Each structure stands twice: as structure tokens, then as C-alpha cells.
Amino acid sequence: MKVCCVTPGSRVRWLAWAALWGILAGTAPEGAVAQSAAAAPPSAAAANDELIQLITGLIAESDPDLRAVGLEQIRKEAPGEAATRQFAAQLPKLSPENQAALVSALADRGDMAAREPLIALLEQKPAENVQVAILAGLGQLGLPGDASLLIERLASDKKPIVAAAVAALIRLRGDDVPANLAGQLGQTSGQTAVKLTEVLAARRVEATIPALLQAGRAPDAAVRKAALLALAQFAGPEHLPELFTAVLAAQPGAERDAAERAVMTICNREPNAERRAEIFLNHLKMLPPGDQLQLLSTAGRVGGEKILRRLEDSLASETLAEHQAGLRGICNWPDATIAPRLLELTISPLRPADRPTTLAALVRVAVLPDKRTDGERLDMLKQAWELSSTEAEKNAVLKRARVVRTIDSLRFLRPFLTEAPYAQMAAESIVELAHHRGLREPNDPEFHQALDQVMAVSRDEVVIDRAKRYKNDQTWVRPKAAATE
């Protein structure tokens, strides 16, 4: 016969559970901790008081299992403000770890009576994990007036505190909260303003769009970028005049590109391509000529026949500034329909200096998905290779070939493993093709040979490791920070 060994810890846990169930049922089982209840069935009030006392004892225990029992009871049992206040009164007596756990339980309990004790504890600047728990709790228990307290934490140099404040501001209840947050946006700067734009983006209240549009013209580039990213999520084509101003305020380069992509996303909310182009051009023509030229680059990202005609007119201009504006727009075209025109402009450029720009655009759009077959997309990329005249241009073609996931792409890339200027890029593209099991497995012999070559020529340890793994039919997990094609 087996003998069940009951350890002291397991016995204490059993007694705690037994006591809790006994109190909740109105009768404590024999041998439980609450033996004082054995004389007579307790009244509801007495049972509740006893339960509260037992729970407060449990949350102070060193045994994590006992604390878990107490915290779960706080979430679900012993209702009423009085009980909430008694539980909250235990906060100053606990370690930071236990404080954070109790704060979370009180927030889940959903009783507003816990709000003031939590704010009082926050003002004492407790440990970071406790502050994070309190800020998260205010997302459930906070009042509209607590927005200022949360906004202050957005400037913290502690990422968990900032993240908790952002999450709380997103959840904070009150009809006037979005308007208040939008009003605060114009009075903040730096990290605080950036995070406030994230909050407004998540809340998606149309009435806050004017504040975000104003932030899109802020002196701080980070704030401008954040505001445009927020606007891209829920602004509409009707806001184009203000968005044009934001694009013009962006610095040329990465910031301007990001601003233009935000406008493209917003314009795409109009599903009809020609109507989209018409709306864009109608707003564009209201601007001074110089601003119109600058925004032709943005127009190209929107697309549509009417915009293309406008760009072609500029491209044909004898004026260098207008010609370049049209060229930028055409090279920013959002889909592969522009590929034949880019091919023409690369073969016979209107100006010799245009050729590198049109070739780079051709390489970009040649492999974009559309009604063409994979073979046709790869053939256009091969034409771009023939038109390339520098190592950088040719390597750009080899890099783009990995997007066409066919065995013909592998066959196109393999010969370049033996050519020193191109071997490294060819190796990278081959392992990227091999990453796709559905392509690799039906063509194992060819891929194995190619991967052997990659391991022989590559100078990149990651590429070599990937080649080995794919050859052995193993997986490789792409780092989260890695860029995607």
C-alpha cells in the first residue's frame, strides 16, 4: 500500500485552501486554519471579515503558492470598497515584488477604491517594477484627470515605465480624454510628444487629427515622423492640404521618404486609382508652383494615369528643376506598370545623368508582383543586369533576384559565385532562396550543389551557417531586427 507523504508546505497550502472554501461556503472543514468558525455558522459579514483577514495574511506569506491563492481571491472574492481598502493598506508592508503583484490584483479587481492608494504609493517613488504595475493599473482604474500624471512618465529614461504609461493612456476612460491628450501634444516636445502621438494613433479618434497635423510640422524631426506615422493610420485624403505642408517640412532623404509614404498610405484609402489621382492633383494645384514641383515626388507614389501625364509633362521640360521633379515622381511609382517606361528611359535617357536613377527604379519595380509570370519578372531583371555598368548596379540586381522565388533565379545567380565582384551578393541571395522550403526541397540536388559553393566562397559567417543548415534540412530563424525584402 502506498503511503502519501504530505510535506509541511503542501499541508499549509491545503489548509489555506480549505479555510477559504469553508469561509466562502459558510462552514470551515475540520482541521482547517479557521477552526474558530467551528462553534456556529458565521454570519455573512463575519465570514467576509474572516475571509479578508485570511487573504491579507496570505498575500504577506513568503510561499509563492500561498500568495497566489490570496491574490486570486482579491481578484474574485470579498467584494466591496471596505475590503479593497483593507487589501490596499497592505501595500506599504510588502516587498517590491509582492507590492507589484498586489497592485496588479487590485487593478484586475476593478474597484475604484484602489485608485487613491495606488497613486499615493506612486508618489513615494517605489521600485521600478512597482511603478510599472501602478501605471498599468491606472489604465483600468484611472480617471481623466490622471492623464497628466501619466504624461509626465512619458519622459522617463526607463523604457518599462514609458511603455506602461503609454498603455495606460491608450486605455484611460473618459469622453474628453482624447481631446485633452491632443491639447497636451502641442505643449510637449521630444520623447513625450513622440509617445503622445503613438497614444493618439492607437486611440484613433478623428477629432485629434488637427493636433497630429500640427505636430507633423513641429521643429523636432522625430515628432514630425511620429505624427505622420500616426496620421497614416486613420487620416483621409481630405487632409491632403495639411499633409502637403508636413511633407514639405520634412528634411530631404529618409525623413521626406517616410512622409511621402505616409501620404501614399492615406491616399490609398480611396480605392479607385483614378479618383485617388484626381483628388491629389486637385489639392496640388492650389499650391505655389515651387511647392507643386517638390510634391511631384509624392505624386509618383500615389500613381494613376492623370498623375503619370503630369509627371511626363515635367519630365519633358527643358527646365532642369521641373525635369528632375518629374523624374523623381516616375521613379517613385508604386507598381510594376511603370517598368516598360523605366526601361525606355534607361536605354535612351532624356538626359545622360538620369540613367543611374531610372536603372535603380527599374531594378526595384521589375520584380514587384503583378499579373506577369515569375519568368517575365526575372527576364526584366536580367535586362536590368545587361544595362548595368558598375559593380554596385550589378550587385543591386543580384540582391533583387532573391525576390523571385523560382529555380530559374537560382540558376541565374549560381554563375556569379565564381566572379569575385559579385560572389558575396550572389551567395546571400542564394541562401535567401534556400530559406523557402517549398522551393528548396523539390530542387534539392541543385540547391545542395549551390550551397556547397556558397560555403566555399562566402566570407559571411551567418551566410555560411545558413547554407549548412539548409543543406541539412534544418531551420534558421531570422533575427527580429533584420530587414525584410
C-alpha positions as CSV (number, residue, x, y, z in Angstrom):
1,M,0.0,0.0,0.0
2,K,1.3,3.4,-1.0
3,V,1.7,6.0,1.8
4,C,1.1,9.6,0.7
5,C,3.7,11.8,2.1
6,V,2.4,15.3,3.0
7,T,5.1,17.9,3.3
8,P,4.7,20.9,5.6
9,G,4.4,23.2,2.6
10,S,1.7,21.2,0.9
11,R,-0.2,20.8,4.2
12,V,-0.2,24.6,4.7
13,R,-1.4,25.1,1.2
14,W,-4.2,22.6,1.7
15,L,-5.2,24.2,5.0
16,A,-5.3,27.6,3.3
17,W,-7.5,26.4,0.5
18,A,-9.7,24.5,2.9
19,A,-10.1,27.6,5.1
20,L,-11.0,29.7,2.1
21,W,-13.6,27.3,0.7
22,G,-15.0,26.8,4.2
23,I,-15.5,30.5,4.7
24,L,-17.0,31.0,1.2
25,A,-19.4,28.1,1.9
26,G,-20.2,29.3,5.4
27,T,-18.6,26.2,7.1
28,A,-14.9,25.7,7.6
29,P,-13.9,22.0,7.2
30,E,-12.5,20.2,10.3
31,G,-8.7,20.7,10.7
32,A,-8.6,23.9,8.7
33,V,-6.9,27.1,9.8
34,A,-10.1,28.8,10.5
35,Q,-11.1,26.4,13.4
36,S,-12.6,29.3,15.3
37,A,-15.5,29.1,12.9
38,A,-16.5,25.6,14.2
39,A,-18.7,26.8,17.0
40,A,-21.5,28.2,14.9
41,P,-22.1,29.0,11.2
42,P,-20.8,32.6,10.8
43,S,-23.0,35.5,9.6
44,A,-22.3,36.7,6.1
45,A,-20.5,39.8,7.5
46,A,-18.4,37.7,9.9
47,A,-17.5,35.3,7.2
48,N,-16.5,38.1,4.9
49,D,-14.3,39.7,7.6
50,E,-12.7,36.4,8.3
51,L,-12.0,35.9,4.6
52,I,-10.5,39.3,4.3
53,Q,-8.2,38.6,7.3
54,L,-7.1,35.3,5.8
55,I,-6.5,36.8,2.4
56,T,-4.4,39.6,3.8
57,G,-2.4,37.0,5.7
58,L,-1.8,35.0,2.6
59,I,-0.5,37.9,0.5
60,A,2.2,38.6,3.1
61,E,3.4,34.9,3.0
62,S,6.8,34.1,1.7
63,D,5.5,31.0,0.0
64,P,4.6,32.0,-3.6
65,D,1.8,29.4,-3.8
66,L,0.1,30.9,-0.8
67,R,0.5,34.4,-2.2
68,A,-1.0,33.2,-5.4
69,V,-4.1,31.9,-3.5
70,G,-4.5,35.2,-1.8
71,L,-4.1,37.3,-4.9
72,E,-6.6,35.2,-6.8
73,Q,-9.1,35.8,-4.0
74,I,-8.5,39.5,-4.2
75,R,-9.4,39.4,-7.8
76,K,-12.6,37.5,-7.4
77,E,-13.9,37.4,-3.8
78,A,-14.6,39.6,-0.8
79,P,-16.5,42.3,-2.6
80,G,-16.9,45.9,-1.5
81,E,-14.8,49.1,-1.1
82,A,-14.0,48.3,2.5
83,A,-12.3,45.0,1.5
84,T,-10.5,46.8,-1.3
85,R,-9.1,49.4,1.1
86,Q,-8.0,46.8,3.6
87,F,-6.1,44.9,0.8
88,A,-4.6,48.2,-0.4
89,A,-3.5,49.0,3.1
90,Q,-1.1,46.1,3.0
91,L,1.0,47.7,0.2
92,P,3.5,49.5,2.4
93,K,4.2,46.3,4.3
94,L,5.3,44.3,1.3
95,S,8.4,43.8,-0.6
96,P,8.6,45.4,-4.1
97,E,7.9,42.1,-5.8
98,N,4.8,41.5,-3.7
99,Q,3.7,45.1,-4.0
100,A,3.7,44.8,-7.8
101,A,1.7,41.6,-7.6
102,L,-0.9,43.1,-5.2
103,V,-1.2,46.2,-7.4
104,S,-2.0,44.0,-10.4
105,A,-4.5,42.1,-8.4
106,L,-6.2,45.3,-7.2
107,A,-6.3,46.6,-10.8
108,D,-7.9,43.4,-12.0
109,R,-10.4,43.6,-9.2
110,G,-11.7,46.8,-10.9
111,D,-12.7,48.7,-7.7
112,M,-12.1,52.4,-8.0
113,A,-11.4,52.5,-4.2
114,A,-7.9,51.2,-5.0
115,R,-7.1,54.2,-7.2
116,E,-6.1,56.7,-4.4
117,P,-3.8,54.2,-2.5
118,L,-2.1,53.3,-5.8
119,I,-1.4,57.0,-6.6
120,A,-0.2,57.6,-3.1
121,L,2.3,54.8,-3.4
122,L,3.4,56.1,-6.9
123,E,4.2,59.5,-5.4
124,Q,6.6,57.7,-3.0
125,K,8.7,56.6,-6.0
126,P,8.7,52.9,-5.3
127,A,10.8,50.3,-7.1
128,E,10.6,50.4,-10.9
129,N,8.5,47.2,-11.2
130,V,6.0,48.7,-8.7
131,Q,5.7,51.9,-10.7
132,V,5.2,49.9,-13.9
133,A,2.4,47.9,-12.2
134,I,0.7,51.1,-10.8
135,L,0.8,52.8,-14.2
136,A,-0.7,49.7,-15.9
137,G,-3.3,49.6,-13.2
138,L,-4.3,53.3,-13.8
139,G,-5.2,52.2,-17.3
140,Q,-8.1,50.3,-15.7
141,L,-8.7,52.4,-12.6
142,G,-7.6,55.9,-13.6
143,L,-9.8,59.0,-14.0
144,P,-9.5,61.5,-16.9
145,G,-7.5,63.8,-14.6
146,D,-4.8,61.2,-14.2
147,A,-3.7,61.8,-17.8
148,S,-1.3,64.5,-16.6
149,L,0.4,62.1,-14.2
150,L,0.8,59.5,-16.9
151,I,2.1,62.0,-19.5
152,E,4.8,63.0,-17.0
153,R,6.1,59.4,-17.1
154,L,6.5,59.5,-20.9
155,A,9.7,61.5,-20.4
156,S,11.3,58.7,-18.2
157,D,14.6,57.2,-19.2
158,K,13.2,53.8,-18.1
159,K,11.6,52.0,-21.1
160,P,9.2,49.8,-19.0
161,I,7.8,52.9,-17.3
162,V,7.3,54.7,-20.6
163,A,5.6,51.6,-22.1
164,A,3.3,51.2,-19.1
165,A,2.3,54.9,-19.3
166,V,1.6,54.6,-23.0
167,A,-0.5,51.6,-22.5
168,A,-2.4,53.3,-19.6
169,L,-3.1,56.4,-21.7
170,I,-4.4,54.3,-24.5
171,R,-6.9,52.6,-22.1
172,L,-7.8,55.6,-20.0
173,R,-11.5,56.1,-20.0
174,G,-13.4,59.3,-20.4
175,D,-15.1,61.0,-23.4
176,D,-12.9,64.1,-23.1
177,V,-9.6,62.2,-22.7
178,P,-8.7,62.2,-26.4
179,A,-9.2,65.9,-26.7
180,N,-7.2,66.5,-23.6
181,L,-4.3,64.4,-24.9
182,A,-4.4,66.2,-28.2
183,G,-4.2,69.6,-26.4
184,Q,-1.2,68.3,-24.4
185,L,0.6,67.3,-27.6
186,G,1.1,70.9,-28.6
187,Q,2.6,71.7,-25.2
188,T,5.1,68.9,-25.2
189,S,8.3,68.1,-27.1
190,G,10.9,65.4,-27.6
191,Q,10.1,61.9,-26.4
192,T,7.0,62.9,-24.6
193,A,5.5,64.3,-27.8
194,V,6.5,61.2,-29.8
195,K,4.9,58.9,-27.3
196,L,1.7,61.0,-27.2
197,T,1.4,60.7,-31.0
198,E,1.6,56.9,-30.5
199,V,-1.2,57.1,-28.0
200,L,-3.4,59.2,-30.3
201,A,-2.7,56.8,-33.2
202,A,-3.8,53.8,-31.1
203,R,-7.0,55.6,-29.9
204,R,-7.9,56.6,-33.5
205,V,-10.2,59.5,-32.7
206,E,-10.8,61.7,-35.7
207,A,-11.2,64.8,-33.6
208,T,-7.4,64.5,-32.7
209,I,-6.3,64.7,-36.4
210,P,-5.8,68.5,-36.4
211,A,-3.4,68.2,-33.4
212,L,-1.4,65.5,-35.2
213,L,-1.3,67.6,-38.4
214,Q,0.2,70.4,-36.4
215,A,2.7,68.0,-34.9
216,G,3.6,67.0,-38.4
217,R,5.1,70.5,-38.8
218,A,6.9,70.5,-35.5
219,P,10.6,71.6,-35.3
220,D,11.7,68.2,-34.0
221,A,12.1,65.7,-36.8
222,A,11.3,62.8,-34.5
223,V,8.0,64.4,-33.6
224,R,7.2,65.1,-37.3
225,K,7.9,61.5,-38.2
226,A,5.8,60.1,-35.4
227,A,2.9,62.4,-36.2
228,L,2.9,61.3,-39.9
229,L,3.0,57.7,-38.9
230,A,0.0,58.3,-36.7
231,L,-1.8,60.1,-39.4
232,A,-1.2,57.3,-41.8
233,Q,-3.3,55.1,-39.6
234,F,-6.5,57.0,-39.8
235,A,-6.4,60.3,-41.6
236,G,-8.1,60.6,-45.0
237,P,-7.5,62.2,-48.4
238,E,-9.5,65.3,-47.3
239,H,-6.5,66.2,-45.1
240,L,-4.1,66.4,-48.0
241,P,-3.5,70.2,-47.8
242,E,-2.2,70.0,-44.3
243,L,-0.3,66.8,-45.2
244,F,1.4,68.5,-48.1
245,T,2.7,71.1,-45.6
246,A,4.1,68.3,-43.4
247,V,5.9,66.7,-46.4
248,L,7.4,70.0,-47.3
249,A,8.6,70.5,-43.7
250,A,10.4,67.1,-43.8
251,Q,14.1,67.0,-44.5
252,P,15.1,65.6,-47.9
253,G,16.2,62.0,-47.6
254,A,14.9,59.3,-45.2
255,E,12.5,61.7,-43.4
256,R,11.0,63.0,-46.7
257,D,10.6,59.4,-48.0
258,A,8.8,58.4,-44.8
259,A,6.5,61.4,-45.1
260,E,5.7,60.6,-48.7
261,R,4.9,57.0,-47.9
262,A,2.5,58.2,-45.2
263,V,0.7,60.4,-47.7
264,M,0.6,57.4,-50.1
265,T,-1.0,55.2,-47.4
266,I,-3.6,57.9,-46.7
267,C,-4.4,58.4,-50.4
268,N,-4.8,54.6,-50.8
269,R,-7.9,54.8,-48.6
270,E,-9.6,55.9,-51.8
271,P,-10.0,52.6,-53.6
272,N,-10.4,53.9,-57.1
273,A,-6.9,54.7,-58.5
274,E,-8.1,57.4,-60.9
275,R,-10.3,59.1,-58.3
276,R,-7.3,59.0,-56.0
277,A,-5.1,60.7,-58.6
278,E,-7.8,63.3,-59.2
279,I,-8.1,64.2,-55.5
280,F,-4.4,64.5,-55.2
281,L,-4.0,66.8,-58.2
282,N,-6.9,69.0,-57.3
283,H,-5.3,69.7,-53.9
284,L,-1.8,70.0,-55.5
285,K,-2.8,72.7,-58.0
286,M,-3.8,75.0,-55.1
287,L,-0.2,75.3,-54.1
288,P,2.5,77.7,-55.4
289,P,4.4,76.3,-58.4
290,G,7.6,75.7,-56.4
291,D,5.7,73.6,-53.8
292,Q,4.0,71.7,-56.6
293,L,7.3,70.7,-58.1
294,Q,8.6,69.4,-54.8
295,L,5.4,67.3,-54.3
296,L,5.7,65.6,-57.7
297,S,7.9,63.1,-56.0
298,T,5.0,62.3,-53.6
299,A,2.5,62.3,-56.5
300,G,4.5,59.5,-58.1
301,R,3.9,57.3,-55.1
302,V,0.2,57.8,-55.4
303,G,0.0,56.7,-59.1
304,G,-2.8,56.9,-61.6
305,E,-3.0,57.9,-65.3
306,K,-3.6,61.6,-64.6
307,I,-0.6,61.8,-62.4
308,L,1.5,60.0,-64.9
309,R,0.6,62.5,-67.6
310,R,1.6,65.4,-65.2
311,L,4.9,63.7,-64.5
312,E,5.6,63.1,-68.2
313,D,5.0,66.8,-68.9
314,S,7.5,67.8,-66.2
315,L,10.0,65.1,-67.4
316,A,9.9,66.6,-70.9
317,S,10.6,70.2,-69.6
318,E,13.7,72.0,-70.7
319,T,13.9,73.4,-67.2
320,L,16.2,71.2,-65.1
321,A,14.3,71.6,-61.8
322,E,11.0,70.6,-63.4
323,H,12.6,67.8,-65.3
324,Q,14.1,66.3,-62.2
325,A,10.8,66.7,-60.3
326,G,9.1,64.6,-63.0
327,L,11.9,62.1,-63.0
328,R,11.7,61.6,-59.2
329,G,7.9,61.1,-59.4
330,I,8.2,58.4,-62.1
331,C,10.9,56.6,-60.3
332,N,8.7,56.5,-57.2
333,W,5.9,54.8,-59.0
334,P,4.1,52.3,-56.7
335,D,3.8,49.3,-59.0
336,A,5.4,47.5,-61.9
337,T,3.2,49.1,-64.6
338,I,5.9,51.7,-64.9
339,A,8.6,49.2,-65.7
340,P,8.4,49.4,-69.5
341,R,8.7,53.2,-69.3
342,L,11.7,53.0,-67.0
343,L,13.3,50.5,-69.4
344,E,12.9,53.0,-72.2
345,L,14.3,55.8,-70.1
346,T,17.3,53.7,-69.1
347,I,18.1,52.6,-72.6
348,S,17.7,56.1,-74.1
349,P,17.6,58.6,-71.2
350,L,16.4,62.1,-71.9
351,R,19.5,63.3,-70.1
352,P,22.5,61.1,-69.6
353,A,22.6,61.9,-65.9
354,D,19.2,60.3,-65.5
355,R,20.4,56.8,-66.3
356,P,21.5,55.6,-62.8
357,T,18.3,56.9,-61.3
358,T,16.0,55.2,-63.8
359,L,18.0,52.0,-63.7
360,A,17.7,51.8,-59.9
361,A,14.0,52.3,-60.1
362,L,13.7,49.6,-62.8
363,V,15.5,47.1,-60.6
364,R,13.1,48.0,-57.8
365,V,9.9,47.6,-59.8
366,A,11.0,44.8,-62.1
367,V,10.2,42.0,-59.6
368,L,7.1,43.6,-57.9
369,P,4.2,41.1,-58.0
370,D,1.5,41.7,-60.7
371,K,-0.1,39.8,-63.5
372,R,3.2,38.9,-65.1
373,T,4.7,35.4,-64.6
374,D,7.7,34.8,-62.4
375,G,9.7,34.2,-65.6
376,E,8.7,37.5,-67.1
377,R,9.7,39.3,-63.9
378,L,13.1,37.6,-63.8
379,D,13.6,38.4,-67.5
380,M,13.1,42.1,-66.9
381,L,15.6,41.9,-64.0
382,K,18.0,40.3,-66.5
383,Q,17.5,43.2,-68.8
384,A,18.4,45.5,-66.0
385,W,21.6,43.4,-65.5
386,E,22.6,43.9,-69.1
387,L,22.0,47.7,-68.7
388,S,24.1,47.9,-65.5
389,S,27.6,49.3,-65.9
390,T,29.0,49.4,-62.4
391,E,29.6,46.7,-59.7
392,A,27.1,48.5,-57.4
393,E,24.4,48.4,-60.1
394,K,25.0,44.8,-60.9
395,N,25.1,43.8,-57.2
396,A,21.7,45.6,-56.7
397,V,20.3,43.3,-59.5
398,L,21.7,40.2,-57.8
399,K,20.2,41.2,-54.5
400,R,16.8,41.8,-56.0
401,A,16.8,38.4,-57.7
402,R,16.1,36.7,-54.4
403,V,12.6,38.1,-54.5
404,V,11.6,35.9,-57.5
405,R,11.4,32.6,-55.7
406,T,12.0,30.1,-58.6
407,I,14.6,27.6,-59.6
408,D,15.4,29.9,-62.5
409,S,16.5,32.6,-60.1
410,L,18.9,30.1,-58.5
411,R,20.3,29.2,-62.0
412,F,20.7,32.9,-62.8
413,L,22.6,33.5,-59.6
414,R,24.9,30.5,-59.4
415,P,27.4,31.6,-62.2
416,F,28.2,34.7,-60.2
417,L,29.6,32.7,-57.3
418,T,32.8,32.4,-59.3
419,E,33.1,36.1,-60.1
420,A,34.8,37.9,-57.3
421,P,33.0,41.3,-57.5
422,Y,29.6,39.5,-57.3
423,A,30.2,36.3,-55.3
424,Q,29.2,37.7,-51.9
425,M,25.9,39.1,-53.0
426,A,25.1,36.0,-55.1
427,A,25.7,33.9,-52.0
428,E,23.4,36.0,-49.9
429,S,20.6,35.8,-52.4
430,I,21.1,32.0,-52.9
431,V,20.7,31.3,-49.2
432,E,17.7,33.5,-49.1
433,L,16.1,31.4,-51.8
434,A,17.1,28.3,-50.0
435,H,15.3,29.6,-46.9
436,H,12.0,28.7,-48.6
437,R,11.4,25.0,-48.1
438,G,8.8,24.8,-50.7
439,L,11.3,25.9,-53.3
440,R,14.3,24.1,-51.9
441,E,13.0,20.6,-51.3
442,P,11.7,19.9,-54.8
443,N,15.1,21.0,-56.1
444,D,17.4,19.5,-53.5
445,P,20.2,18.4,-55.8
446,E,20.7,21.8,-57.4
447,F,20.4,23.6,-54.1
448,H,22.9,21.3,-52.4
449,Q,25.5,22.0,-55.1
450,A,24.8,25.7,-54.9
451,L,25.0,25.7,-51.1
452,D,28.4,23.9,-51.2
453,Q,29.6,26.7,-53.5
454,V,28.2,29.3,-51.1
455,M,30.1,27.7,-48.1
456,A,33.3,27.7,-50.2
457,V,33.2,31.4,-51.3
458,S,31.3,33.3,-48.6
459,R,33.1,35.5,-46.1
460,D,30.0,36.0,-44.0
461,E,29.6,33.5,-41.1
462,V,25.9,34.0,-41.0
463,V,25.5,33.1,-44.7
464,I,27.8,30.0,-44.2
465,D,25.8,28.9,-41.2
466,R,22.5,29.3,-43.1
467,A,23.9,27.3,-46.0
468,K,24.9,24.4,-43.7
469,R,21.5,24.4,-42.0
470,Y,19.5,24.4,-45.3
471,K,21.7,21.6,-46.7
472,N,21.0,19.6,-43.6
473,D,17.3,20.4,-43.9
474,Q,17.4,22.4,-40.7
475,T,15.7,25.7,-39.9
476,W,17.1,29.2,-39.4
477,V,15.2,31.9,-37.5
478,R,15.6,35.4,-38.9
479,P,16.5,38.0,-36.2
480,K,13.6,40.3,-35.4
481,A,15.6,43.4,-36.3
482,A,16.5,42.0,-39.7
483,A,15.1,43.9,-42.7
484,T,12.7,42.1,-44.9
485,E,12.6,42.1,-48.6
